[in-house]
Amino acid sequence: METSVLYPIESAGSLTAEVVIEGIVEPVLIVAEGRVTHANAAARKLLGGYILGEDVRLAIRHPAAAEALTGGALPQDRPIDLVGLGALDQHWEMHVAQAAGGQRIVHLIDRTGQDAAERMRVDFVANASHELRTPLASILGYIETLSDENAGADADLRGRFLKIMFDESRRMQRLVEDLISLSRIEAEKYRPLHDEIDLGALITEVCSELRGNSLALDLATDVAHVSGDRAQLSQMLHNLIGNAIKYGHAGAPVAVRLWHDPSGAVGISVSDEGEGIAPEHIPRLTERFYRADAGRSRAAGGTGLGLAIVKHIVERHRGRLDIASTLGKGTTITVMLPPYGADVIKR
């Protein structure tokens, strides 16, 4: 545990300031004549306890900050951006205010998470635009070709082009449906789940809809029901089982298992006997539009959103998602959900 070390306080006014900044959760420094006179716990944790009494430029080693910290002109109407303070990938905003007696109050705000979210938003829009633009460009190209009298008069060519246009249109339709679905799941993230769902019956229903002739079901009968959104859990199962059928070897069995875990959680696993996934790809599989094998995924009709949707559904149901894979042998995806009436999975 960190020992609270404070620079000597010379007046009751300084004591009040010390008490105030110590109660602020974000890093705050008080600087006088270019030296750090006070630093709250958050500042000492970020910058080190040694900064008390030292030149502030040793605490915040950043060229853009030096002038504002040592008595120069204060920045007007905007904070100073500090990248790499604390860690190379961290982004902080530094706000500096003038206090009595020439002191300066330095307030640091961590914007790392906000920046990451903004990058994700920009990447998501760019990826969605690309995924929609590619089939659209293909459709427009074939329409232009078919509008030529000579090409359009060839029945075989026309039939082949129309089939490609139909497939590309369906691909766009699936992508739009997945985007809408993902948006809806995120919007409903904090809505309570009250419906009691029999997962055994739901798995049987989904498997009959997918009509996989190689599905091997192992469904325990003593499994507790779960609290959930039936439509979303059905979508989760369609995505997991559909992916296993799609990416497993032709004719190889896809094992779907339902069991009661000793922790009290309800376990669902879907295993295929496919090519497997390299370990470096596994942590990113639930990212939107991330594909371990982009060419194979697109050829199979994947949108790149299937596992992202699964992840959001599992999170909404306060569950846990695990992915295990061995190259050349296959992949197993496991979902653990709390039983009906429980809020979370017992650890």
N, C-alpha and C positions, 0 to 999 in steps of 0.2 A: 504494500500500500504506500502511496506517495505521502511523504511528510510535507506539510504545508510550511514553506519557507517564505517569509515576507521581508521585503526591504524595510529598513527602519522608518517608522512613521513619526513625523515630527509635530503633527497637530491633530486636533479632534476632527477638523475638516478632512484631512487625509484618511483618518480612520473610517469616516462615513463612506468615502469613495471606495476604500478597500472592501468594506462589507458589501457595498452595492455590486462591484464588479465580480466579487467571488460568487455571487448568486446567479450570474449570467452563464448559461450553458455554452455559449460560443466564446472563442478566445478573445480576450480584451486585455490591452496593455495601457498603462499610463506612462507617458514619456516626458521627462523634464530635462532640458539642456542636452538633448540627444541621448540620454540614458534611460533605461527602463527602471522606473521606480516601483511600479506595481504590475503584477501579472496574475490573472486568476488561474484556477486549476486547469482549465481547458487550454490556456495559453502555455502554461508550463509543460503540459503533456505534449502539446504539438511542437514546441520550440526548444524545450529543455529547461530544467530548473536553473541552470547556470546563467540564464539571461538577466536575472535580477541584479541590477546595479551595473550592467554592462552597456556598452554602446549599442543602441538599437539596431545599427546596421549589421552587427554580428548576429542578432536574433533573426532579423528578416533580411536575408542576403538577396536583395533584388534591386537592380538598377532603377527601375521605374518607381520604386518606393523610397529611395534614399532621400530625395529632396523633401518630400512631404513629411518624412519622419524626423528630419534634423533641423527644422525651422524654416524651410523654404516655403514657397507658395503652396497653399492647400489646393487639391483638385476641386474643380468647380462642377457641380451637378452630376458627377459620375464617379464611381469607385475606381480604384486601381486594380487591374487584374493581375493576379500572381499565379503563375503556373509552376508546379514542381515544388511548392512549399510543403514540407512534411513528407511527401512521396512524389515520384516523378509524374504520376498520372493524376495528381490532385490539382484542382483549380479552386482558388480562393478569391474572394473580393475583399479588398482592404478599404475600409472607410476611416477617414481621419477627421477629427473635429478639434477645434481650438477650445481649451479650457482656461480657467483663471490662472493667473501667474505664469502664463506662457507655456503651460503644460499642454500636451496633446493626447487625446484619447484615440487609441487605435482599436478598431473593431474588425475582426476577421470573420467572414461568412463563407462556409464551405458550399461551393456550387458544383462539386464533382458529380453528384447524383443528377442534378438538374441538367448539366451538360450531357451526361450519358443518355438521359431520357430524350433530350432534343436530338442527339445524334441518331438514336433509335427511330425517332419519328421521321427524320429526314431520310434515313435509310429505308424505312418502311414505305414511304411515299415513292421513293425512287425505284425500289424493287417492284412494288405493285404496278407502277407505270410501265416498267419494262416488261413485266409478265403479261400485261394486257396489250401492250404495243406490238409484241412479237406475233401473236396469232392474228391480230387485227391487220398488220402489214401483209401477212400471208393471204388473208381473205381478200383484201383489196387487190392484191396482185393477181389472184386467180379470177376475180370479177373482171378486171381489166382485160385479161387474156380471153375470157369467154365472150366479152363484148365484141371481139373481133369476129367478123362473119365467118372467116375460114376455120378458125379454131372452134367456134361455137357450133359449127355444122357437123363436126366429128363426134358421133354419139359416144364412142369409147372414151375419147379424151374428155368430153363433157362430163360423163359419168364419174371418171376418176377425179376430176377437179372438184366436182360437187361433193364427193365423199370427203375429200380433204377439207373443203370449206365447212362441211358439217362437223367434222371432228374438231377443227379449230374453234368453231363456234361453241361447241360443247365444252371445250377446254376453258374458254372465256367464261362461260356460264358457271362452271364449277368454281373457278377462281372468285367470281363475284359472290357466289353463294357462301364460300368460305370466308371471304372478307366480311360479309354481313353477319355471319355466324360468330366470328371472332369479336366483332364490335358489340354484338348483343350480349355475349358472355361477359365481356369486360364491364358493360353497363349494369349487368345484374350481379356483379361480383359480391356485393355486400347485402344482397337481399337474403333473408333467412330461408332455409330449406325445411319444409315441414312434411312433405309427402313421404310415406313409407314405401320403399321400393324393394321388391323381391328380385335380387340380381340373378338368381338362378333362372327364373322365368324370363327375364329380359334377355339374358345371354342366349337362351334357347330360341327366342323369337328372332333375335338379330341373326343368328346362325342360319335359321331357316330362310331368312330373306336373302342372305348372301349365297346360299345354295352351294357352298364349297363341298365338293365330294371328298375332300381329304381332311375335313375337320374332325378332330378327335376331342370329344368333350369329357372332362372329368369334373363333374359338378357335385360337391358335397351337399347333402340334404339338410344338414344341421346348421347351416350358416344363417346368422342373424340378418334381418333386413337392414337397409341403410336409409338415412334421411337424404333426400335428393330431388333433383329435377329430372323427371323420367326422360324427357326429350334430350336433355344434354347427356345423360348417362348412355342413352341409346346411341347418340352421335359418337361418344367416346369409344364405345364398343365397335361400332361400324368402322371407325378409323383404324383402330388397333387390329381387328381381325381382317379387315379389308387390306391393310398394308401387308400383313403376314402372308395372305394369299397371293398378293400382287408381287411381292419381292422374294418369296420362297421359291425353291426349285419346283418346276412343274411336276405334279403328282406326289410331291413330298407332303407328309402330314403337317397340319397346323394344329398344335395342341392348345386348347383353351381350358384353363383350370380355375375353379372357384373353391376356396377353402376358408376355414375359420382359423385365424392365427392365434397362438397362445396369448398374445397381448390383448386379445379382444377384438382386434381389427378384422375386417373382411378383406381377403386377398383375392385378386384376379390376376392371372398371368396369361399371356399369349406368346407362344413360341413358334418360330418357323425354322426350317432347315434350308436357309438360303446362303448367300455368299458371306454374310456377316458384315460387321462394320468395324473399321479400324479404330483403335482406342482414342486417337486424337480427335475423331469426329464426334464421339458420344456426348461430351459436355455441351455441344452446340446443336444437337439434333432438334431441340425444342425451340430454337430461335426461328422467327418467321422467315420463310424463304430459304433457310439453310438446307442444302442438300449435300449428302456425302458423295453421291454420284449424280451430278446434275443431268447428264445425258440419259442415264437409265431412268431416272425419276420422271423426266419429261416424256420419254417414250412410253412409260407406263401410265401416263395421264395424271401424274401427281402435280399438285399445286404448290407444294412447299410449305403448306400451312397445317397439314394434318396433325403433326405432333405438337405444334404450337397450340392448336385448339384443345388437344387432349390435356396438355399441361394446365391450361386455364380452367378447364372443367374440373380437373383433379384439385387444383388450388381452391376453387370455389366450394368444393365439397370437403375441404379441410383434410385432404388426403395426401398421399405421398406417391411419387412416380419414380421408378428405378428402371434403368436400361442396362442390360448386360449382353455382350455380344462377343463371339469368337470367330475370327476370320476363317472362312471355309466350312463352318459348322452351323452358324445361324444366330438368331437374336431372340432374346426373351425380354418382354416389357411387362413389368409388374406394377400394379396399382393397389395401394392399401387404403381402405376407406374406413372411417369410424362407424360403428354400428348405430342403428337408430336410437336416438335419445342422447348420444354422446357428441360432444362438440369437436373433440380432437382425438387423434390416435394416441393411446397410451404408449409411452416409450419404455 
